[in-house]
Amino acid sequence: MTRTVIIGAGIAGLATAALLARDGHEVRVLERGERVGGRAGTVDEGGFRFDTGPSWYLMPGVFDHFFAMLGTSTEEQLELRTLDPGYRVFGEPDGRDRDEVGAGSKLTVPFGVERVVEAFEQLEPGSGPELRRYLASARRASEMAERYFLYNPFTRLRSLLAPEVLAAVPQLVSLLGTSLERFAAKRFANPLLRQVLGYPAVFLGTDPASAPAMYHLMSALDLDEGVQYPMGGFGVLVERLAALAREAGAEIVTGAEAVEVLTRRERAGAGTNGLVASGVRWRDRQGGEHVEHANIVVSGADLHHTETRLLPAEARSYPESWWERRTSGPGAVIALLGVRGELPELEHHSLFFTRDWGANFDAIFGDRPAVPDPASIYVCRPSATDPGVAPEGHENLFVLIPVPADTSIGHGGPDGTGSPEVERAVDAAIDQVAAWAGIPELRERIVLRRSLGPADFESDYHSWRGGMLGPAHILSQSALFRAQNASKRVAGLYYAGATTAPGVGVPMCLISAELVLKRIRGDHSAGPLPVPSASRTASAPSTASSAPPAAASPAPPAAASPASARGAAHP
């Protein structure tokens, strides 16, 4: 039995643990915190239950496929609600009516393509046919990404030589050579509609002017497929992933901080330096150190931390000099607010877009970074759907203010006790929501307040530069150009999570776990793995699962063809 140690019990670490344990590995997960979930955190206080990380449930097919890989289903694991409306967008009031509460433009995005088309038509008459073409293109791009790019370990060039990919090369070149901002601007005149189509770039850790137009595929997710919510919040998803990992045989140890990835030198041909992963040195709550020996090590921790802190210089595939040439995604100031009374002015998801779009993103990503003022912010009101996340007669608000990835902005704290710049940003956001959404008494109704800042991301998650997401999804940091899931220098060392391929977001973290499984098996296929038969169990691993790491065994086992993999993605 292959002994595997996984660093970090975030979404990616738990997902990897579940897949590898089911595939026959003896798995132990080391989590430095006292809870699992990583950046998908939860805070329970005063009768409120706050998600402190992900809050948009998108790409349901990825979840369906992942659960099927574990012999279960999304329906068995989660209680999902489709949001209708999916979200509401508030535009910044102009100079003439800036002081009038709730005076800015608004767009409520309903569930269902035809209704979305009607909503666009109300703001820009005649835009419906263009939106249909835009969404059709987004669907094609999304399907191609899933079949050939997202699940692709990029270990074989021929995986990109499928006839469908080759036929689409002219379109792909055009999409990769155009920014998402320009792509939307060519098709729509209304500024708010352009922002709706461009804002998904922020979910990818970049700005619309830098994101390739290929990422217009994101619009196929919220405007076409719709937005869902797991009852109980994303903390419930974390709980189910941990339970599935344990049911498959994985052991999860909390209060266990990895301090070193151990390697040994073998004959030439192991890693590029002859290095092989041999385990993890870790520290317990009392400060005692332990060594966990292993055949395979998977780090679900921040990649920068893994490479520059846990590995010796000779074992680093991505040393500090590599990171100096990378572009970080944004940082975040987060406010968790408990509010007395109802807030019907806000949907489950609300977006507040500033009029000067370029200045907002330049403040976050430009050469002179600063907390934007005003900022384009996101507000989640899960109590609109889930009464269990707030006491009766109260609302639960999660407020996200994108800021530069800069730890000097500071830490958050309870009741306004965080760093001055963090609390100023929270105060400004509260006033902004109150004015733009028409809730003048919002500040007086807040009964609980807690904030988080970029320095918290660094201290809690070893996050590179205090960013909330990891490297931005600009072209040079996407797909095969992103840091991949296996060390180039240490055989048997793999990476999972938002800071590696395929990228940021909960669905991408689930896919990264499958990419680690592929790497270990030596599977070079481009699409999702076929769903195992019901007869496969952890006690009866497949022949492929018992193979040594791909770096030491280049011959791939029998794997599904791209066609069968495509079928597995849509159970």
C-alpha positions as CSV (number, residue, x, y, z in Angstrom):
1,M,0.0,0.0,0.0
2,T,1.3,3.4,-1.0
3,R,1.8,5.7,2.1
4,T,0.8,9.2,1.2
5,V,1.0,12.4,3.4
6,I,-1.0,15.4,2.4
7,I,-0.2,18.9,3.7
8,G,-3.3,21.0,4.4
9,A,-6.9,20.1,4.9
10,G,-8.4,22.7,2.7
11,I,-10.8,21.9,-0.1
12,A,-8.0,20.6,-2.3
13,G,-6.3,18.6,0.5
14,L,-9.5,16.9,1.5
15,A,-10.5,16.2,-2.1
16,T,-7.1,14.7,-2.8
17,A,-7.2,12.6,0.4
18,A,-10.6,11.2,-0.6
19,L,-9.6,10.3,-4.1
20,L,-6.2,8.8,-3.1
21,A,-7.6,6.8,-0.2
22,R,-10.4,5.4,-2.4
23,D,-7.7,4.5,-4.9
24,G,-5.8,2.4,-2.3
25,H,-3.4,4.8,-0.7
26,E,-2.8,4.9,3.0
27,V,-3.4,8.6,3.6
28,R,-2.6,10.9,6.4
29,V,-3.6,14.6,6.2
30,L,-1.7,17.2,8.3
31,E,-3.6,20.4,9.0
32,R,-2.0,23.2,11.0
33,G,-5.3,24.7,12.2
34,E,-7.8,23.4,14.6
35,R,-10.5,23.0,11.8
36,V,-10.5,21.7,8.3
37,G,-11.5,23.7,5.2
38,G,-8.6,26.2,4.8
39,R,-9.7,29.3,3.1
40,A,-13.2,27.9,3.0
41,G,-13.6,28.9,6.6
42,T,-16.5,29.2,8.9
43,V,-17.1,31.5,11.9
44,D,-19.9,30.8,14.4
45,E,-20.6,33.7,16.7
46,G,-23.7,35.1,18.4
47,G,-26.0,32.7,16.6
48,F,-24.6,33.6,13.2
49,R,-22.8,31.2,10.9
50,F,-20.5,33.0,8.5
51,D,-18.7,31.5,5.5
52,T,-15.4,33.4,5.3
53,G,-14.3,32.1,1.9
54,P,-16.1,30.8,-1.2
55,S,-19.8,31.6,-1.5
56,W,-20.7,31.1,-5.2
57,Y,-21.7,27.6,-6.2
58,L,-20.9,27.4,-9.9
59,M,-19.8,24.6,-12.3
60,P,-22.2,22.0,-10.9
61,G,-20.9,19.4,-13.4
62,V,-17.5,19.5,-11.7
63,F,-19.1,18.7,-8.3
64,D,-21.3,16.0,-9.9
65,H,-18.2,14.3,-11.4
66,F,-16.1,14.5,-8.3
67,F,-18.8,13.0,-6.1
68,A,-19.4,10.3,-8.7
69,M,-15.6,9.5,-8.5
70,L,-16.2,8.7,-4.8
71,G,-19.2,6.4,-5.5
72,T,-21.8,9.0,-4.3
73,S,-23.7,11.9,-5.8
74,T,-24.2,15.6,-5.2
75,E,-27.8,14.9,-4.3
76,E,-26.7,12.5,-1.5
77,Q,-24.1,14.9,-0.1
78,L,-25.6,18.4,-0.5
79,E,-29.0,20.1,-0.4
80,L,-28.8,22.7,-3.2
81,R,-31.1,25.6,-3.9
82,T,-31.2,27.4,-7.2
83,L,-31.1,31.1,-6.6
84,D,-33.7,33.2,-8.4
85,P,-32.7,35.9,-8.9
86,G,-29.2,34.8,-9.2
87,Y,-27.8,38.1,-8.1
88,R,-28.4,41.9,-8.2
89,V,-26.0,44.6,-9.5
90,F,-25.9,48.1,-8.2
91,G,-24.3,50.9,-10.3
92,E,-22.6,53.9,-8.7
93,P,-24.9,57.0,-8.7
94,D,-23.7,59.8,-10.9
95,G,-22.8,63.3,-9.6
96,R,-26.3,64.7,-9.8
97,D,-28.0,62.1,-7.6
98,R,-25.0,60.9,-5.5
99,D,-26.6,62.0,-2.3
100,E,-30.0,60.4,-3.1
101,V,-30.2,57.0,-1.4
102,G,-30.5,54.1,-3.8
103,A,-30.4,56.4,-6.9
104,G,-27.9,54.4,-9.0
105,S,-28.7,52.1,-11.9
106,K,-29.6,48.5,-11.0
107,L,-29.8,45.1,-12.7
108,T,-31.5,42.1,-11.2
109,V,-30.2,38.9,-12.9
110,P,-32.9,36.2,-12.9
111,F,-32.5,32.5,-13.4
112,G,-33.0,31.3,-17.0
113,V,-31.5,32.5,-20.3
114,E,-34.7,34.0,-21.7
115,R,-35.3,36.0,-18.6
116,V,-31.7,37.1,-18.6
117,V,-32.1,38.3,-22.2
118,E,-35.2,40.3,-21.2
119,A,-33.2,41.9,-18.3
120,F,-30.4,42.9,-20.7
121,E,-33.0,44.3,-23.2
122,Q,-34.4,46.6,-20.5
123,L,-31.0,48.3,-20.1
124,E,-29.9,48.1,-23.7
125,P,-32.7,47.6,-26.2
126,G,-31.7,45.3,-29.0
127,S,-29.0,43.6,-27.0
128,G,-30.8,40.3,-26.8
129,P,-29.5,38.6,-30.0
130,E,-26.0,39.6,-29.2
131,L,-26.3,38.2,-25.7
132,R,-27.5,34.9,-27.1
133,R,-24.5,34.8,-29.4
134,Y,-22.2,35.7,-26.5
135,L,-23.6,32.9,-24.3
136,A,-23.5,30.4,-27.1
137,S,-19.8,31.2,-27.5
138,A,-19.3,31.0,-23.8
139,R,-20.9,27.5,-23.7
140,R,-18.6,26.3,-26.5
141,A,-15.6,27.7,-24.7
142,S,-16.6,26.1,-21.4
143,E,-17.2,22.7,-22.9
144,M,-13.9,22.8,-24.7
145,A,-12.1,23.9,-21.5
146,E,-13.5,21.0,-19.6
147,R,-12.8,18.4,-22.3
148,Y,-9.2,19.5,-23.1
149,F,-7.8,22.0,-20.7
150,L,-9.1,22.0,-17.1
151,Y,-8.5,18.3,-16.4
152,N,-5.4,18.1,-18.6
153,P,-2.1,17.4,-16.7
154,F,-0.3,18.7,-19.9
155,T,2.2,15.8,-19.8
156,R,1.7,14.9,-23.4
157,L,1.6,17.4,-26.3
158,R,-0.7,15.1,-28.3
159,S,-3.5,15.8,-25.7
160,L,-3.9,19.2,-27.4
161,L,-3.9,17.8,-30.9
162,A,-7.5,16.6,-30.9
163,P,-9.3,17.5,-34.2
164,E,-11.8,19.7,-32.2
165,V,-9.0,21.7,-30.7
166,L,-7.1,22.1,-34.0
167,A,-10.3,23.2,-35.7
168,A,-10.8,25.8,-33.0
169,V,-7.3,27.2,-33.2
170,P,-8.2,30.4,-35.1
171,Q,-11.0,31.2,-32.6
172,L,-8.7,30.3,-29.6
173,V,-6.0,32.6,-30.9
174,S,-8.5,35.4,-31.2
175,L,-9.8,34.8,-27.7
176,L,-6.4,34.6,-26.1
177,G,-5.2,37.7,-27.9
178,T,-8.1,39.9,-26.8
179,S,-8.9,41.0,-23.3
180,L,-12.2,40.2,-21.7
181,E,-12.9,43.9,-21.3
182,R,-12.5,44.6,-25.0
183,F,-14.4,41.5,-26.0
184,A,-17.5,42.6,-24.0
185,A,-17.2,46.3,-25.1
186,K,-17.3,45.3,-28.8
187,R,-20.7,43.7,-28.2
188,F,-22.5,45.9,-25.6
189,A,-22.7,49.6,-25.1
190,N,-24.3,49.8,-21.7
191,P,-21.6,50.3,-19.0
192,L,-23.4,48.2,-16.4
193,L,-23.9,45.2,-18.8
194,R,-20.2,45.4,-19.7
195,Q,-19.3,45.2,-16.1
196,V,-21.6,42.2,-15.5
197,L,-19.7,40.4,-18.3
198,G,-16.3,41.6,-17.1
199,Y,-16.5,41.1,-13.4
200,P,-16.0,37.3,-13.5
201,A,-12.3,38.2,-14.0
202,V,-12.1,39.1,-10.4
203,F,-13.2,35.6,-9.5
204,L,-10.1,34.5,-11.4
205,G,-7.8,36.9,-9.5
206,T,-7.3,39.5,-12.2
207,D,-9.0,42.5,-13.9
208,P,-11.1,42.5,-17.1
209,A,-8.4,44.4,-19.0
210,S,-5.8,41.7,-18.3
211,A,-7.9,38.5,-18.5
212,P,-8.0,36.8,-21.8
213,A,-11.4,36.8,-23.6
214,M,-11.3,33.0,-23.3
215,Y,-12.7,33.6,-19.8
216,H,-16.0,34.9,-21.2
217,L,-16.8,31.2,-20.6
218,M,-17.5,32.3,-17.0
219,S,-20.7,33.9,-18.3
220,A,-22.0,30.5,-19.3
221,L,-21.9,29.6,-15.6
222,D,-23.9,32.3,-13.9
223,L,-26.1,33.7,-16.8
224,D,-26.8,30.3,-18.4
225,E,-26.5,27.5,-15.8
226,G,-27.5,29.7,-13.0
227,V,-26.2,30.1,-9.4
228,Q,-26.9,27.5,-6.6
229,Y,-26.3,27.5,-2.9
230,P,-25.6,24.6,-0.6
231,M,-27.9,24.8,2.4
232,G,-25.8,25.4,5.6
233,G,-23.2,27.2,3.6
234,F,-19.9,26.1,2.2
235,G,-18.9,24.8,5.6
236,V,-21.3,21.9,4.9
237,L,-19.4,21.1,1.7
238,V,-16.2,21.1,3.8
239,E,-17.8,18.8,6.3
240,R,-18.9,16.4,3.6
241,L,-15.5,16.3,2.0
242,A,-13.8,15.5,5.3
243,A,-16.4,12.8,6.0
244,L,-15.9,11.2,2.6
245,A,-12.1,11.3,3.0
246,R,-12.4,9.5,6.4
247,E,-14.9,7.0,5.0
248,A,-12.4,6.2,2.3
249,G,-9.8,5.5,5.0
250,A,-7.9,8.8,5.2
251,E,-6.7,10.1,8.6
252,I,-6.9,13.8,9.3
253,V,-4.7,15.3,12.0
254,T,-5.4,18.9,13.1
255,G,-2.9,21.0,15.0
256,A,-0.2,19.5,12.9
257,E,2.0,22.1,11.1
258,A,4.2,20.9,8.3
259,V,7.7,22.5,8.7
260,E,9.7,20.5,6.1
261,V,9.1,18.3,3.1
262,L,11.8,15.6,3.5
263,T,13.7,14.2,0.5
264,R,16.3,11.6,-0.1
265,R,18.8,11.2,-3.0
266,E,18.4,8.2,-5.2
267,R,20.0,7.2,-8.5
268,A,19.8,9.5,-11.4
269,G,16.4,9.5,-13.0
270,A,14.2,10.1,-10.0
271,G,13.8,13.8,-9.8
272,T,16.0,16.0,-12.0
273,N,18.4,16.1,-9.1
274,G,17.9,12.5,-8.2
275,L,15.7,13.6,-5.3
276,V,12.7,11.6,-4.1
277,A,10.1,12.7,-1.5
278,S,10.4,10.7,1.7
279,G,8.0,12.3,4.1
280,V,7.1,15.4,6.1
281,R,8.5,16.8,9.3
282,W,5.7,18.4,11.3
283,R,5.1,20.2,14.6
284,D,2.2,19.5,17.1
285,R,0.3,21.9,19.3
286,Q,2.8,21.6,22.1
287,G,5.8,22.3,19.8
288,G,7.0,18.7,19.6
289,E,8.4,17.6,16.2
290,H,7.5,14.4,14.4
291,V,8.5,12.8,11.1
292,E,5.9,11.2,8.9
293,H,7.5,8.9,6.4
294,A,5.8,8.5,3.1
295,N,6.2,7.3,-0.5
296,I,4.2,10.3,-1.8
297,V,3.8,13.8,-0.5
298,V,1.0,16.1,-1.7
299,S,1.0,19.7,-0.6
300,G,-2.3,21.5,-0.6
301,A,-0.7,24.5,1.1
302,D,0.0,27.7,-0.7
303,L,2.5,26.9,-3.4
304,H,4.8,29.8,-2.6
305,H,5.1,28.6,1.0
306,T,5.7,25.0,0.0
307,E,8.4,25.9,-2.5
308,T,10.2,28.6,-0.6
309,R,9.8,27.5,3.1
310,L,9.2,23.7,3.1
311,L,11.8,22.7,0.6
312,P,15.6,23.1,0.5
313,A,17.0,25.3,-2.3
314,E,18.1,22.3,-4.4
315,A,14.6,20.9,-4.4
316,R,12.7,24.0,-5.5
317,S,10.9,24.0,-8.8
318,Y,9.6,27.5,-8.2
319,P,12.2,29.5,-6.1
320,E,11.7,33.1,-5.0
321,S,13.2,34.4,-8.2
322,W,10.3,32.7,-10.1
323,W,7.7,34.4,-7.9
324,E,9.3,37.8,-8.4
325,R,8.2,37.5,-12.1
326,R,4.6,36.4,-11.2
327,T,1.5,38.5,-10.9
328,S,-0.6,38.1,-7.8
329,G,-4.4,38.1,-7.6
330,P,-6.0,40.7,-5.3
331,G,-6.0,40.7,-1.6
332,A,-9.2,41.2,0.4
333,V,-10.7,43.1,3.3
334,I,-13.7,41.0,4.5
335,A,-16.5,42.2,6.9
336,L,-18.8,39.7,8.6
337,L,-21.9,41.6,9.8
338,G,-24.8,40.5,11.8
339,V,-27.7,42.9,11.1
340,R,-31.0,43.4,13.0
341,G,-34.1,43.2,10.9
342,E,-34.7,42.2,7.3
343,L,-32.7,43.5,4.2
344,P,-35.0,42.9,1.2
345,E,-33.0,45.5,-0.7
346,L,-30.2,42.9,-1.1
347,E,-30.4,39.6,-2.9
348,H,-28.5,36.5,-1.8
349,H,-25.6,37.9,-4.0
350,S,-25.2,41.6,-4.7
351,L,-22.5,43.4,-6.6
352,F,-21.7,47.1,-6.3
353,F,-19.8,48.5,-9.3
354,T,-18.0,51.8,-9.3
355,R,-18.4,54.1,-12.3
356,D,-14.7,54.5,-12.9
357,W,-13.9,50.8,-13.6
358,G,-10.4,51.4,-14.7
359,A,-9.3,53.4,-11.7
360,N,-10.8,50.8,-9.4
361,F,-8.7,48.0,-10.9
362,D,-5.6,50.2,-11.3
363,A,-5.7,50.8,-7.5
364,I,-5.6,47.1,-6.9
365,F,-3.2,45.9,-9.7
366,G,-1.4,49.1,-10.8
367,D,2.1,50.4,-10.0
368,R,0.8,52.5,-7.1
369,P,-1.5,50.1,-5.2
370,A,-4.0,51.5,-2.7
371,V,-7.3,50.5,-1.2
372,P,-9.9,51.7,-3.8
373,D,-12.2,54.5,-2.8
374,P,-14.9,53.9,-3.7
375,A,-14.5,50.2,-4.3
376,S,-16.4,47.7,-6.4
377,I,-17.5,45.3,-3.7
378,Y,-19.4,42.0,-3.3
379,V,-22.1,41.3,-0.6
380,C,-23.5,37.9,0.2
381,R,-26.7,37.7,2.2
382,P,-27.1,33.9,2.7
383,S,-29.9,34.5,5.2
384,A,-32.0,35.4,2.2
385,T,-32.0,31.6,1.4
386,D,-30.9,29.9,4.5
387,P,-32.6,30.9,7.8
388,G,-30.1,28.7,9.7
389,V,-27.2,31.1,9.3
390,A,-28.7,33.9,11.4
391,P,-30.9,34.2,14.5
392,E,-34.5,34.8,13.9
393,G,-35.2,38.4,13.0
394,H,-31.6,39.0,11.8
395,E,-29.6,38.9,8.6
396,N,-26.1,37.6,7.8
397,L,-23.9,39.7,5.6
398,F,-20.5,38.8,4.1
399,V,-18.9,41.9,2.5
400,L,-15.8,41.4,0.3
401,I,-13.7,44.4,-0.7
402,P,-10.9,43.6,-3.2
403,V,-7.7,45.4,-2.3
404,P,-4.1,45.0,-3.3
405,A,-2.3,41.8,-2.2
406,D,-0.3,43.7,0.5
407,T,0.0,42.6,4.1
408,S,0.8,46.1,5.2
409,I,-2.9,46.9,4.9
410,G,-3.1,44.9,8.1
411,H,-5.2,42.5,10.1
412,G,-8.9,42.5,10.9
413,G,-10.6,42.1,14.3
414,P,-13.9,42.1,16.2
415,D,-16.0,45.2,16.7
416,G,-13.8,47.6,14.7
417,T,-10.5,46.7,16.4
418,G,-8.6,45.7,13.3
419,S,-5.9,47.6,11.7
420,P,-6.9,51.2,10.8
421,E,-6.8,50.8,7.0
422,V,-8.9,47.6,7.2
423,E,-11.5,49.2,9.4
424,R,-11.6,52.3,7.2
425,A,-12.4,50.1,4.2
426,V,-15.1,48.3,6.2
427,D,-16.7,51.6,7.3
428,A,-16.6,52.9,3.7
429,A,-18.2,49.6,2.4
430,I,-21.0,49.8,5.0
431,D,-21.8,53.4,4.0
432,Q,-21.6,52.5,0.3
433,V,-24.1,49.6,0.6
434,A,-26.4,51.8,2.7
435,A,-26.4,54.6,0.1
436,W,-26.5,52.6,-3.1
437,A,-29.0,49.9,-2.0
438,G,-31.2,52.4,-0.1
439,I,-30.7,51.2,3.5
440,P,-29.9,54.4,5.3
441,E,-30.1,52.9,8.8
442,L,-27.8,50.0,8.0
443,R,-24.9,51.0,10.3
444,E,-27.2,51.5,13.3
445,R,-28.7,48.0,12.8
446,I,-25.4,46.1,12.9
447,V,-25.2,43.9,16.1
448,L,-22.1,42.0,15.2
449,R,-19.0,43.0,13.3
450,R,-15.8,41.2,12.6
451,S,-13.2,41.9,9.9
452,L,-10.3,40.2,8.1
453,G,-7.4,41.7,6.2
454,P,-4.6,40.6,3.9
455,A,-2.3,40.0,6.9
456,D,-4.8,37.5,8.2
457,F,-4.5,35.5,4.9
458,E,-0.7,35.5,5.4
459,S,-0.8,34.4,9.0
460,D,-3.7,31.9,8.7
461,Y,-2.9,30.3,5.3
462,H,0.8,31.3,4.5
463,S,-0.8,33.1,1.6
464,W,1.7,34.6,-0.9
465,R,1.8,38.4,-0.4
466,G,-1.5,38.1,1.6
467,G,-3.5,37.5,-1.5
468,M,-6.9,35.8,-1.2
469,L,-6.7,33.7,-4.4
470,G,-3.1,33.1,-5.5
471,P,-1.5,33.9,-8.9
472,A,-3.8,35.9,-11.2
473,H,-5.3,34.2,-14.3
474,I,-3.6,36.3,-16.9
475,L,-2.6,34.4,-20.0
476,S,0.9,33.6,-18.9
477,Q,-0.4,32.1,-15.7
478,S,-3.3,30.0,-17.1
479,A,-3.7,26.4,-18.3
480,L,-0.3,24.9,-19.3
481,F,1.5,28.1,-18.3
482,R,0.4,27.9,-14.7
483,A,2.5,26.1,-12.1
484,Q,1.6,22.4,-12.6
485,N,0.7,19.7,-10.1
486,A,4.0,17.8,-9.9
487,S,7.4,19.0,-8.7
488,K,10.0,19.2,-11.5
489,R,12.8,18.4,-9.1
490,V,11.5,15.9,-6.6
491,A,9.9,12.7,-7.7
492,G,6.8,11.8,-5.6
493,L,6.0,15.4,-4.7
494,Y,2.7,16.8,-5.9
495,Y,0.7,20.0,-5.6
496,A,-3.0,20.7,-5.3
497,G,-5.1,23.8,-4.7
498,A,-5.9,27.3,-6.0
499,T,-2.2,28.3,-6.3
500,T,-1.5,25.6,-8.8
501,A,-3.2,24.2,-11.9
502,P,-5.9,24.5,-13.0
503,G,-6.6,27.6,-10.9
504,V,-8.7,29.4,-8.3
505,G,-12.1,28.5,-7.0
506,V,-13.7,25.4,-5.4
507,P,-14.4,23.6,-8.6
508,M,-10.8,24.1,-9.7
509,C,-9.5,22.8,-6.4
510,L,-11.6,19.6,-6.9
511,I,-10.1,19.3,-10.4
512,S,-6.6,19.8,-9.0
513,A,-7.1,16.8,-6.8
514,E,-8.0,14.7,-9.8
515,L,-4.9,16.0,-11.6
516,V,-2.8,14.8,-8.7
517,L,-4.5,11.4,-9.0
518,K,-3.7,11.4,-12.8
519,R,-0.1,12.3,-12.2
520,I,0.4,9.5,-9.7
521,R,-1.3,7.0,-12.0
522,G,0.7,8.2,-14.9
523,D,-2.5,9.1,-16.8
524,H,-2.0,11.6,-19.5
525,S,-5.6,12.0,-20.7
526,A,-7.0,15.5,-21.3
527,G,-10.5,15.1,-19.9
528,P,-12.2,13.9,-16.6
529,L,-11.4,10.4,-15.5
530,P,-14.1,7.8,-16.1
531,V,-16.2,7.2,-13.0
532,P,-15.2,4.0,-11.3
533,S,-17.6,1.1,-11.2
534,A,-19.6,0.5,-8.0
535,S,-17.5,-2.6,-7.2
536,R,-14.2,-0.6,-6.8
537,T,-13.4,0.0,-3.1
538,A,-10.4,1.3,-1.2
539,S,-9.6,-2.3,-0.1
540,A,-9.4,-3.4,-3.7
541,P,-7.4,-0.7,-5.5
542,S,-7.0,-0.7,-9.3
543,T,-3.7,-1.8,-10.9
544,A,-3.1,1.8,-11.9
545,S,-3.4,3.1,-8.3
546,S,-0.6,0.9,-7.1
547,A,1.8,2.2,-9.7
548,P,4.8,4.3,-8.6
549,P,4.8,8.1,-9.2
550,A,4.6,9.1,-12.8
551,A,8.1,10.7,-12.6
552,A,9.5,7.3,-11.9
553,S,7.2,5.3,-14.2
554,P,6.5,7.1,-17.5
555,A,4.4,4.4,-19.0
556,P,0.7,5.3,-18.5
557,P,-1.9,2.7,-17.6
558,A,-4.9,2.1,-19.7
559,A,-7.1,5.2,-19.5
560,A,-10.3,6.4,-20.9
561,S,-10.3,8.0,-24.3
562,P,-11.2,11.7,-24.5
563,A,-14.7,10.7,-25.7
564,S,-15.4,8.5,-22.7
565,A,-14.0,11.1,-20.4
566,R,-16.3,13.7,-21.8
567,G,-19.2,11.4,-21.0
568,A,-18.0,11.1,-17.4
569,A,-18.1,14.9,-17.0
570,H,-21.9,14.9,-17.6
571,P,-23.4,12.1,-15.5
